[in-house]
Amino acid sequence: MTRRQRIDDLGDLLPAARSLWGYVWAGPNSLVGLAGGLTTGRRPVRWRGVLLFEDARGGLARFLRWRGFAAITLGHVIVTNRPLSDGLLAHELEHVAQHERWGPLYYPAYLLGSVRGYRRNPFEVAATRAASAVLDQLRRR
């Protein structure tokens, strides 16, 4: 039996693993993500310390497509409805780090941050900024 893998060009710019404390603190969020990921009918890939349901069609992935989004990160679970670029994966990995920092407080804080709109949400601004920094470093190599 061969294990599916995901290959990226992110190298050592992003962590290949996560801390035990991060898994514990974000555990409740990851359970929500696992429940959402299982609705996709897609088999996940373990990648950089997360479960990645990439290029999924059903369930949560279908909902994302309907709402105009490509991906969502819920704890240590990333669900996408298409193959993703390294930039968007870097963006989603920043959300994983946010889940590790905020733990169960992430969901209410994210919702509160969305009051002024998705694009002005501080969590989204930080993830976009982090992904841009990673892409800049990739271009310099």
Secondary structure, DSSP 8 states (H G I E B T S, - for coil): --------S-GGGS-SS--HHHHHHTHHHHHHHHHHHHTTT---EEETTEEEETT--SHHHHHHHHHT-SEEEETTEEEESS---HHHHHHHHHHHHHHHHHGGGHHHHHHHHTTT-GGG-HHHHHHHHHHHHHHHHHHH-
